[in-house]
Amino acid sequence: MNDFLAAYIEAALWSSNDPDSGEPLDRADAELAPETLATMEKDCDDFIMEAGHLISTYDASRAGHDFWLTRNGHGAGFWDGDWEETQGDQLTAICEGYGHVDLYVYRGQIHAV
């Protein structure tokens, strides 16, 4: 697993709660469902293909983390001032095309909607 994807998954889990129990998913006794992991991998690969030229000089972990936060409208991400303004604005615009993702636990696995 590459650093971008690992940071994306980490941000997804710590910023999400199980809607039924309210338990943070980074503490849940659950694993990513194979189809959820495959979707995350594809989204990250697609994002890197589209925006890699904008993030190539930055830490891949930071970029993966900010991809999750930005696409889901959290209070931080590419636009919050840690990136050069022009890059941050471009990366934020690219994230809009990926839409919002919600995670939930079903039968011991974390799924995405």
C-alpha positions as CSV (number, residue, x, y, z in Angstrom):
1,M,0.0,0.0,0.0
2,N,1.4,3.4,-0.9
3,D,1.7,6.4,1.5
4,F,-1.1,8.3,-0.2
5,L,-3.6,5.5,0.1
6,A,-2.6,4.6,3.6
7,A,-3.1,8.2,4.8
8,Y,-6.4,8.4,2.9
9,I,-7.7,5.3,4.8
10,E,-6.3,6.5,8.1
11,A,-8.1,9.9,7.7
12,A,-11.3,8.1,6.6
13,L,-11.4,5.9,9.7
14,W,-10.5,8.5,12.3
15,S,-12.9,11.1,10.9
16,S,-15.9,8.6,10.6
17,N,-18.2,7.1,13.2
18,D,-20.4,4.1,12.9
19,P,-23.8,5.6,12.5
20,D,-25.4,2.9,14.7
21,S,-23.1,2.8,17.7
22,G,-21.4,6.2,17.3
23,E,-18.1,4.5,17.8
24,P,-15.1,6.0,15.8
25,L,-14.2,3.6,13.0
26,D,-10.5,3.8,13.8
27,R,-11.4,2.1,17.1
28,A,-14.1,-0.3,15.8
29,D,-13.6,-4.0,15.7
30,A,-14.1,-4.1,12.0
31,E,-12.0,-4.3,8.9
32,L,-12.4,-2.7,5.5
33,A,-14.7,-4.7,3.2
34,P,-12.8,-5.8,0.1
35,E,-15.0,-3.8,-2.2
36,T,-14.5,-0.7,0.0
37,L,-10.8,-1.0,-0.2
38,A,-11.0,-1.5,-3.9
39,T,-13.1,1.6,-4.3
40,M,-10.7,3.6,-2.1
41,E,-7.7,2.3,-4.2
42,K,-9.4,3.3,-7.4
43,D,-10.4,6.8,-6.2
44,C,-6.8,7.4,-4.9
45,D,-5.3,6.1,-8.2
46,D,-7.7,8.3,-10.3
47,F,-7.0,11.3,-8.1
48,I,-3.2,10.9,-8.5
49,M,-3.6,10.5,-12.2
50,E,-5.6,13.7,-12.4
51,A,-3.9,15.8,-9.8
52,G,-0.4,14.2,-9.4
53,H,1.3,17.1,-11.0
54,L,-0.1,19.4,-8.3
55,I,1.0,17.2,-5.4
56,S,4.3,15.9,-6.6
57,T,6.4,18.2,-4.5
58,Y,4.4,17.6,-1.3
59,D,4.3,14.7,1.1
60,A,2.1,11.9,-0.3
61,S,0.7,11.2,3.2
62,R,-0.4,14.7,3.6
63,A,-2.0,14.7,0.2
64,G,-3.9,11.4,0.8
65,H,-5.1,12.8,4.2
66,D,-6.3,16.0,2.6
67,F,-8.0,14.2,-0.3
68,W,-10.3,12.4,2.2
69,L,-11.0,15.6,4.2
70,T,-11.6,17.8,1.2
71,R,-13.9,15.5,-0.7
72,N,-16.0,15.0,2.4
73,G,-16.3,18.7,3.3
74,H,-14.4,18.5,6.6
75,G,-13.1,21.6,8.2
76,A,-9.6,21.1,6.8
77,G,-8.1,19.9,3.6
78,F,-6.4,21.3,0.5
79,W,-8.0,24.7,0.9
80,D,-7.1,25.4,4.6
81,G,-3.8,27.2,4.0
82,D,-1.3,24.4,4.3
83,W,-1.0,24.2,0.5
84,E,0.1,27.0,-1.9
85,E,-3.2,28.9,-2.5
86,T,-3.3,28.2,-6.3
87,Q,-2.6,24.5,-5.8
88,G,-5.0,24.3,-2.9
89,D,-7.8,25.8,-5.0
90,Q,-7.1,23.5,-7.9
91,L,-7.0,20.4,-5.8
92,T,-10.2,21.4,-4.0
93,A,-11.9,21.9,-7.3
94,I,-10.7,18.4,-8.5
95,C,-12.1,16.9,-5.2
96,E,-15.6,18.2,-6.0
97,G,-15.8,15.7,-8.8
98,Y,-15.3,12.8,-6.4
99,G,-18.3,13.4,-4.2
100,H,-18.9,12.6,-0.6
101,V,-18.3,9.2,1.0
102,D,-20.0,7.8,4.2
103,L,-18.6,4.8,5.9
104,Y,-20.7,2.3,8.0
105,V,-20.2,-1.1,9.7
106,Y,-22.1,-4.1,8.5
107,R,-21.3,-7.6,9.7
108,G,-17.9,-6.7,11.0
109,Q,-16.8,-4.9,7.9
110,I,-16.5,-1.2,7.0
111,H,-18.5,-0.3,3.8
112,A,-18.8,2.9,1.9
113,V,-21.8,4.7,0.5
